Amino acid sequence: MPPAFVTLLSMAVRSTPSSSSPSFSASSFSASSSSVPRPVGTVTRPVGTVTRGTTHQNRLRRMDRWIAAVHGPALRRSPDPVVVDLGYGAAPWTAVELLRRLRAAEPRTEVVGIEIDPARVAAAVPYEEDGLRFRHGGFEIPLPGSETRPRGVGTALPADRRPVLVRAANVLRQYEEGEVAAVWARLCARLAPDGLLVEGTCDEIGRRHVWVALGPEGPRTVTFATRLGSLGRPSDLAERLPKALIHRNVPGEPVHAFLRDFDRAWAAAAPYASFGARQRWVRAVRDLSADWPVGSDARRWRQGEVTVEWAALAPGGGR
C-alpha cells in the first residue's frame, strides 16, 4: 500500500471526529485493496452507491480548466489518453464538455462517462460521438477496449485499459469520511503510471470548487478555485471542501488553520481591491505563500485558484 494511503488511514483511525465513521486497521485496508485493480469482467455488479445526479452545464469548468493546464502534458505523453468522468450524473453535459476541453490540450483524448445508474447511461448513449462513450459501472472503472474504435483507427488497445485521468466531482459527499481512503486507493490503483485522480466538490453552478489531486502513490495537492467576484472571504470555500476535509474544518486541524490564515491575508490585501478582486486575490495568495506550501504559478492565481500541498492540510496534522 502506498505510504500516503497508510498515513491517511492511520489518521482516520486516530482521530475520526464522528463515532459513526467506520474505522480501518492497516491489515484490513491492505487486504481490501490488494485485489485492486480487478480485471474487467470479474466484477459482477458496479461498486458504489447511486448519487443524487444533480448536474448543470458548465458546472465543472474550473476543475476542467485546471486539469487541461496541469495534466495536459501527461495526456500528450500517453500512448492511450483515455479519461474517465466518474459519476457524471443525470445528464451527460459534464462528459461532453470534458471531451471538448481536453481535446484542445490533446486531440487524441477519449472520454468515458461511467455511471452506476443504468437509466442514466441509457439516457446518455444518444450523445456518444467520436471519442466519447458511456458505460455502466462504478469504482471498478470498466473501460471499453479496442472494439469501440473504428476499424483501422489507431493500434489495438489492452483489454484492461488504465485511465490517464479520473475525474470524480461531487461523488463522495454522500459517503462517510472513513470510507474515503479505501475509495481513493481503489481508484488510484486503476490509474495509468502517469495518471491522476481529481476528486472534489463544487456548488450547483460551479462558482466555488475544492478538489484533491492524487497520483498512483496517493494524495498530492488540494486546489481551491472560485469566481472572485462572488467571494466574500476565502473561508467561504469551506462549505465545498471534499469529504476527506469538510469535517476537519475545526480548530486544531490544518485545513482550519489554512483558511484562517487565508482570511487574514485577504483582509490585509483589502487596499488592492481598488484594482479588482483578482489583484486582491493574487496579493493575498502571495502573502499566504510565506507560511504555507502554495503552488508558485501566478498564472493559476489569476484564475482564482490556489493549490496547496496535501501534506500541509492532511487531517490530524495540527497547526
Residue pairs with C-beta under 8 A, 6 or more apart in sequence:
1 26
1 29
1 30
1 33
1 185
2 185
2 188
2 216
2 217
2 218
3 217
3 218
4 217
4 218
4 219
4 310
5 29
5 33
5 181
5 184
5 185
5 188
5 218
6 26
7 218
7 314
8 181
8 184
8 218
8 219
8 244
8 314
8 315
9 24
9 26
9 29
9 181
10 26
11 314
11 315
11 316
12 21
12 23
12 24
12 177
12 178
12 181
12 315
13 23
13 24
13 25
14 316
15 315
15 316
16 23
16 177
16 178
17 177
17 247
17 248
17 250
18 176
18 177
18 247
20 176
21 176
21 177
21 178
22 176
22 178
22 179
23 178
24 178
24 181
24 182
29 181
29 182
29 185
32 182
33 182
33 185
33 186
33 189
36 185
36 186
36 189
36 190
37 140
37 141
37 160
37 162
37 186
37 189
37 190
38 140
39 159
39 160
40 142
40 143
40 145
40 159
40 160
43 140
43 142
46 116
46 136
46 137
46 138
46 139
46 140
47 138
47 139
47 140
47 186
48 87
48 116
48 138
48 139
49 116
49 174
49 175
50 116
50 117
51 87
51 89
51 116
51 170
51 171
51 174
52 174
53 89
53 90
53 117
53 120
54 89
54 90
54 170
54 204
55 88
55 89
55 90
55 91
55 93
55 94
56 93
56 204
56 205
56 206
57 93
57 97
58 93
58 97
58 206
59 93
59 94
59 202
59 204
59 205
59 206
60 94
60 97
60 98
60 167
60 169
60 202
60 206
60 209
61 97
61 206
62 202
62 206
62 209
62 225
62 226
62 303
62 304
62 305
63 167
63 169
63 198
63 200
63 202
63 209
63 211
63 225
64 97
64 98
64 101
64 102
64 167
65 101
65 303
66 211
66 223
66 225
66 300
66 303
66 305
67 101
67 102
67 165
67 167
67 196
67 198
68 101
68 102
68 104
68 105
69 299
69 300
70 213
71 164
71 165
71 196
72 102
72 105
72 106
74 164
74 165
74 194
74 195
74 196
75 81
75 83
75 102
75 105
75 106
75 109
75 164
75 165
76 105
76 106
77 194
78 106
78 164
78 192
78 194
80 157
80 158
80 161
80 164
80 192
81 106
81 108
81 109
81 110
81 164
82 109
82 110
82 111
82 112
82 143
82 161
82 162
82 163
82 164
83 98
83 102
83 109
83 110
83 111
83 112
83 163
83 164
83 165
83 166
83 167
84 111
84 112
84 113
84 114
84 141
84 143
84 163
84 165
84 166
84 167
85 94
85 95
85 98
85 111
85 112
85 113
85 114
85 167
86 114
86 139
86 141
86 166
86 167
86 168
86 171
86 187
87 114
87 115
87 116
87 168
87 169
87 170
87 171
88 94
88 95
88 113
88 114
88 115
88 120
88 124
89 115
89 120
89 170
90 120
90 123
91 123
91 124
92 113
92 123
92 124
92 127
92 134
94 169
95 111
95 113
95 124
95 127
95 132
95 134
96 127
96 132
98 111
98 167
99 109
99 111
99 129
99 131
99 132
102 109
102 111
102 165
103 109
103 131
109 131
110 131
110 132
110 133
111 131
111 132
111 133
112 132
112 133
112 134
112 135
112 143
112 144
112 163
113 124
113 132
113 133
113 134
113 135
114 134
114 135
114 136
114 137
114 138
114 141
114 142
115 121
115 124
115 134
115 135
115 136
115 137
116 136
116 137
116 138
118 136
121 134
121 135
121 136
124 134
125 134
127 134
128 134
133 144
133 148
135 142
135 143
135 144
136 142
139 183
139 186
139 187
140 186
140 190
141 163
141 166
141 187
141 190
143 160
143 161
143 163
144 161
145 157
145 158
145 159
145 161
146 154
146 156
146 157
149 157
162 190
162 191
162 192
162 193
162 195
163 190
163 191
163 192
163 195
164 191
164 192
164 194
164 195
164 196
165 195
165 196
165 197
165 198
166 187
166 190
166 191
166 195
166 196
166 197
166 198
167 198
168 187
168 197
168 198
168 199
168 200
169 198
169 199
169 200
169 201
169 202
169 211
170 200
170 201
170 202
171 199
172 179
172 180
172 183
172 199
172 242
172 243
172 244
173 201
173 242
173 243
173 246
175 183
175 243
177 243
177 244
177 247
180 243
180 244
181 244
184 197
184 199
184 214
184 218
184 219
184 244
187 197
187 199
187 214
188 195
188 197
188 214
188 215
188 216
188 217
188 218
189 216
191 197
191 215
191 216
193 216
195 215
195 216
196 213
196 214
196 215
197 213
197 214
197 215
198 211
198 212
198 213
198 214
199 211
199 212
199 214
199 242
200 209
200 210
200 211
200 212
200 223
200 240
200 242
201 209
201 210
201 211
201 240
201 241
201 242
201 243
201 246
202 208
202 209
202 210
202 240
203 209
203 239
203 240
207 226
207 227
207 230
208 225
208 226
208 227
208 230
208 231
208 236
208 237
208 239
208 240
209 224
209 225
209 226
209 240
210 222
210 223
210 224
210 225
210 237
210 240
210 241
210 242
210 245
211 222
211 223
211 225
211 242
212 219
212 221
212 222
212 242
212 244
212 245
212 310
213 219
213 220
213 221
213 222
213 223
214 220
219 244
219 310
219 314
220 309
220 310
221 295
221 307
221 308
221 309
221 310
222 242
222 245
222 255
222 307
222 308
222 309
222 310
222 313
223 305
223 306
223 307
223 308
224 234
224 237
224 305
224 306
224 307
224 308
225 303
225 304
225 305
226 236
226 237
226 304
227 304
228 277
228 278
228 280
228 281
228 304
229 277
231 277
231 281
231 304
233 263
233 266
233 267
234 259
234 262
234 263
234 265
234 266
234 284
235 259
235 260
235 262
235 263
237 259
238 246
238 249
238 259
239 246
241 248
241 249
241 255
244 315
245 255
245 313
245 315
248 254
248 255
248 256
248 315
249 255
249 256
249 259
250 256
252 318
253 315
253 316
253 317
253 318
253 319
254 312
254 313
254 314
254 315
254 317
254 318
254 319
255 313
255 315
257 319
258 292
258 308
258 312
258 313
258 319
261 288
261 291
261 292
262 284
262 288
262 306
265 283
265 284
265 285
265 287
265 288
266 280
266 281
266 284
268 284
268 287
269 280
269 281
269 283
269 284
269 287
270 280
272 279
272 280
272 282
272 283
273 279
273 280
278 302
278 304
281 301
281 304
282 298
282 301
282 302
285 294
285 301
285 306
286 301
288 294
288 306
289 296
292 308
292 312
293 308
293 309
293 311
293 312
294 306
294 307
294 308
295 306
295 307
295 308
300 306
300 307
311 317
